[in-house]
Amino acid sequence: MDEADETTREATGRAGDDRPRESVWDYPRPPRVEASGRRVRVVFAGRTIADSTRALRVLETSHPPVYYVPLEDVVAGVLVPARKHTWCEFKGAASYFDVVAGGDAAGGVRVAADAAWHYPHPASGYEALAGHIAFYPGRMDECFVDDEQVQPQQGDFYGGWITAEIDGPFKGGPGTRGW
Protein backbone atom coordinates (compact mmCIF):
# COMPACT_ATOMS: atom_id res chain seq x y z
CA MET A 1 0.00 0.00 0.00
CA ASP A 2 1.49 3.37 -0.91
CA GLU A 3 1.49 6.59 1.14
CA ALA A 4 -1.49 8.09 -0.73
CA ASP A 5 -3.59 5.00 -0.01
CA GLU A 6 -2.70 5.17 3.69
CA THR A 7 -3.61 8.88 3.79
CA THR A 8 -7.00 8.10 2.20
CA ARG A 9 -7.63 5.38 4.80
CA GLU A 10 -6.75 7.68 7.69
CA ALA A 11 -8.87 10.59 6.44
CA THR A 12 -11.99 8.70 5.37
CA GLY A 13 -11.97 5.37 7.19
CA ARG A 14 -12.16 3.73 3.77
CA ALA A 15 -9.68 1.96 1.55
CA GLY A 16 -8.68 3.69 -1.69
CA ASP A 17 -11.38 1.80 -3.64
CA ASP A 18 -14.04 3.27 -1.30
CA ARG A 19 -14.58 0.02 0.59
CA PRO A 20 -15.20 0.47 4.33
CA ARG A 21 -12.34 -0.54 6.57
CA GLU A 22 -12.70 -3.77 8.52
CA SER A 23 -10.95 -4.48 11.80
CA VAL A 24 -10.17 -8.14 12.36
CA TRP A 25 -10.98 -7.48 16.00
CA ASP A 26 -14.61 -6.94 14.99
CA TYR A 27 -14.77 -10.37 13.34
CA PRO A 28 -16.61 -13.06 15.32
CA ARG A 29 -15.40 -16.10 17.20
CA PRO A 30 -16.52 -18.71 16.31
CA PRO A 31 -15.80 -17.68 12.72
CA ARG A 32 -18.44 -16.68 10.18
CA VAL A 33 -18.66 -17.88 6.55
CA GLU A 34 -20.00 -15.42 3.99
CA ALA A 35 -20.12 -14.94 0.23
CA SER A 36 -17.31 -12.65 -0.88
CA GLY A 37 -18.96 -11.01 -3.89
CA ARG A 38 -15.49 -10.13 -5.21
CA ARG A 39 -13.26 -11.71 -7.85
CA VAL A 40 -10.56 -13.94 -6.35
CA ARG A 41 -7.56 -15.09 -8.38
CA VAL A 42 -4.58 -17.30 -7.56
CA VAL A 43 -1.41 -17.33 -9.71
CA PHE A 44 1.25 -20.04 -9.43
CA ALA A 45 4.11 -21.02 -11.75
CA GLY A 46 3.21 -18.12 -14.02
CA ARG A 47 -0.40 -19.15 -14.63
CA THR A 48 -3.77 -18.44 -13.12
CA ILE A 49 -4.77 -21.63 -11.34
CA ALA A 50 -7.96 -20.34 -9.68
CA ASP A 51 -10.34 -17.58 -10.77
CA SER A 52 -13.72 -17.12 -9.16
CA THR A 53 -16.48 -14.64 -8.47
CA ARG A 54 -18.17 -17.25 -6.25
CA ALA A 55 -15.64 -17.43 -3.44
CA LEU A 56 -16.55 -17.57 0.21
CA ARG A 57 -14.61 -15.88 2.95
CA VAL A 58 -14.18 -16.94 6.55
CA LEU A 59 -13.95 -14.16 9.13
CA GLU A 60 -12.48 -14.91 12.55
CA THR A 61 -11.30 -12.63 15.35
CA SER A 62 -7.66 -11.53 14.93
CA HIS A 63 -7.30 -13.08 11.46
CA PRO A 64 -7.47 -11.53 7.99
CA PRO A 65 -10.17 -13.18 5.84
CA VAL A 66 -9.43 -16.58 4.32
CA TYR A 67 -10.93 -17.01 0.84
CA TYR A 68 -12.35 -20.36 -0.28
CA VAL A 69 -12.73 -20.92 -4.02
CA PRO A 70 -15.21 -23.44 -5.45
CA LEU A 71 -13.32 -26.49 -6.72
CA GLU A 72 -14.96 -25.97 -10.14
CA ASP A 73 -13.09 -22.65 -10.39
CA VAL A 74 -9.66 -24.25 -9.84
CA VAL A 75 -7.72 -25.52 -12.87
CA ALA A 76 -7.97 -29.30 -13.08
CA GLY A 77 -4.82 -31.19 -12.16
CA VAL A 78 -3.06 -28.53 -10.05
CA LEU A 79 -4.19 -29.96 -6.70
CA VAL A 80 -2.49 -33.16 -5.58
CA PRO A 81 -3.63 -34.67 -2.27
CA ALA A 82 -0.97 -34.34 0.42
CA ARG A 83 -0.47 -36.32 3.61
CA LYS A 84 -1.09 -33.36 5.91
CA HIS A 85 -4.31 -33.16 7.93
CA THR A 86 -5.24 -30.72 10.68
CA TRP A 87 -8.21 -30.13 12.96
CA CYS A 88 -10.09 -26.87 13.47
CA GLU A 89 -12.21 -26.70 16.60
CA PHE A 90 -14.96 -25.00 14.57
CA LYS A 91 -14.73 -26.25 10.98
CA GLY A 92 -13.55 -29.81 11.59
CA ALA A 93 -10.94 -31.96 9.81
CA ALA A 94 -8.94 -30.29 7.03
CA SER A 95 -7.10 -32.13 4.27
CA TYR A 96 -4.26 -30.51 2.35
CA PHE A 97 -3.06 -30.37 -1.23
CA ASP A 98 0.28 -29.78 -2.86
CA VAL A 99 -0.12 -27.26 -5.68
CA VAL A 100 1.65 -28.41 -8.86
CA ALA A 101 1.95 -26.37 -12.06
CA GLY A 102 4.34 -25.56 -14.85
CA GLY A 103 6.22 -28.08 -16.93
CA ASP A 104 5.75 -26.26 -20.23
CA ALA A 105 8.36 -24.73 -22.56
CA ALA A 106 8.82 -21.78 -20.18
CA GLY A 107 10.10 -23.85 -17.27
CA GLY A 108 9.97 -26.93 -15.11
CA VAL A 109 7.27 -28.19 -12.82
CA ARG A 110 6.87 -26.27 -9.57
CA VAL A 111 5.43 -27.72 -6.39
CA ALA A 112 4.18 -25.81 -3.36
CA ALA A 113 3.82 -28.38 -0.58
CA ASP A 114 0.71 -28.26 1.60
CA ALA A 115 -0.26 -24.96 -0.04
CA ALA A 116 -4.03 -25.45 -0.20
CA TRP A 117 -6.63 -27.10 1.99
CA HIS A 118 -10.28 -27.97 2.26
CA TYR A 119 -12.83 -29.40 4.64
CA PRO A 120 -14.22 -32.53 2.93
CA HIS A 121 -16.90 -32.91 5.63
CA PRO A 122 -17.19 -29.55 7.42
CA ALA A 123 -18.65 -29.38 10.90
CA SER A 124 -22.19 -28.18 11.52
CA GLY A 125 -22.54 -24.50 10.69
CA TYR A 126 -19.72 -24.63 8.12
CA GLU A 127 -21.32 -26.86 5.49
CA ALA A 128 -20.98 -24.07 2.89
CA LEU A 129 -17.22 -24.77 2.80
CA ALA A 130 -17.75 -28.22 1.29
CA GLY A 131 -16.41 -28.26 -2.26
CA HIS A 132 -14.26 -25.14 -1.70
CA ILE A 133 -10.47 -24.79 -1.58
CA ALA A 134 -8.35 -22.27 0.35
CA PHE A 135 -4.82 -21.28 -0.70
CA TYR A 136 -1.96 -19.93 1.41
CA PRO A 137 -1.23 -16.67 -0.42
CA GLY A 138 2.39 -16.68 0.78
CA ARG A 139 3.04 -19.98 -1.02
CA MET A 140 1.60 -18.80 -4.33
CA ASP A 141 3.22 -16.34 -6.76
CA GLU A 142 0.36 -13.87 -6.43
CA CYS A 143 -3.17 -13.78 -5.09
CA PHE A 144 -5.70 -11.09 -5.90
CA VAL A 145 -9.01 -9.84 -4.56
CA ASP A 146 -10.50 -7.94 -7.48
CA ASP A 147 -7.37 -6.34 -8.95
CA GLU A 148 -5.57 -5.83 -5.65
CA GLN A 149 -2.63 -8.09 -4.91
CA VAL A 150 -3.03 -9.39 -1.36
CA GLN A 151 -0.41 -9.53 1.33
CA PRO A 152 -0.18 -12.89 3.07
CA GLN A 153 -0.81 -13.20 6.79
CA GLN A 154 2.47 -13.79 8.62
CA GLY A 155 3.29 -17.18 10.03
CA ASP A 156 3.21 -20.67 8.61
CA PHE A 157 -0.16 -21.79 9.96
CA TYR A 158 -2.79 -19.21 9.07
CA GLY A 159 -3.81 -18.45 5.49
CA GLY A 160 -5.26 -14.95 5.71
CA TRP A 161 -5.45 -12.56 2.77
CA ILE A 162 -4.69 -8.93 3.69
CA THR A 163 -6.17 -6.23 1.44
CA ALA A 164 -6.23 -2.45 1.83
CA GLU A 165 -9.44 -2.32 3.86
CA ILE A 166 -8.35 -4.91 6.45
CA ASP A 167 -6.91 -3.54 9.71
CA GLY A 168 -4.92 -5.52 12.28
CA PRO A 169 -2.90 -6.28 14.24
CA PHE A 170 -3.08 -9.86 12.96
CA LYS A 171 -2.39 -13.12 14.72
CA GLY A 172 0.42 -15.14 13.15
CA GLY A 173 3.39 -12.78 13.34
CA PRO A 174 6.22 -12.92 15.86
CA GLY A 175 5.00 -12.60 19.43
CA THR A 176 1.36 -13.45 18.67
CA ARG A 177 1.34 -17.17 19.39
CA GLY A 178 -0.39 -16.79 22.76
CA TRP A 179 -3.22 -14.52 21.53
JOGIBEL-V792254 format. One record per backbone hydrogen bond with DSSP energy under -0.5 kcal/mol. CO is the residue of the C=O (numbers start at 1). NH is the residue of the N-H. If there is no record, write none. Layout:
# JOGIBEL-V792254
CO,NH  CO,NH
This chain:
# JOGIBEL-V792254
2,6  3,7  4,8  5,9  6,10  7,11  8,12  8,14  9,13  13,21  15,18  19,15  22,167  23,26  24,27  24,62  28,61  32,59  34,57  39,146  40,52  41,144  42,49  42,50  43,141  43,142  44,47  47,44  47,49  49,75  50,42  52,40  55,36  55,37  56,68  57,34  57,59  58,66  59,32  60,63  62,171  63,60  65,161  66,58  67,135  68,56  69,133  70,73  71,74  73,51  75,78  78,80  78,100  80,98  84,96  86,94  88,92  91,123  92,88  94,86  95,118  96,82  97,115  97,116  98,80  98,100  99,112  101,110  104,107  108,103  110,101  111,113  112,99  112,115  115,136  116,97  117,134  118,95  118,120  119,122  123,126  126,129  127,130  129,132  131,71  133,69  134,117  135,137  136,139  136,140  137,140  142,43  143,150  144,41  144,146  145,148  147,149  148,145  151,162  160,153  160,162  161,163  162,151  163,166  165,22  165,167  167,24  170,173  173,176  176,179
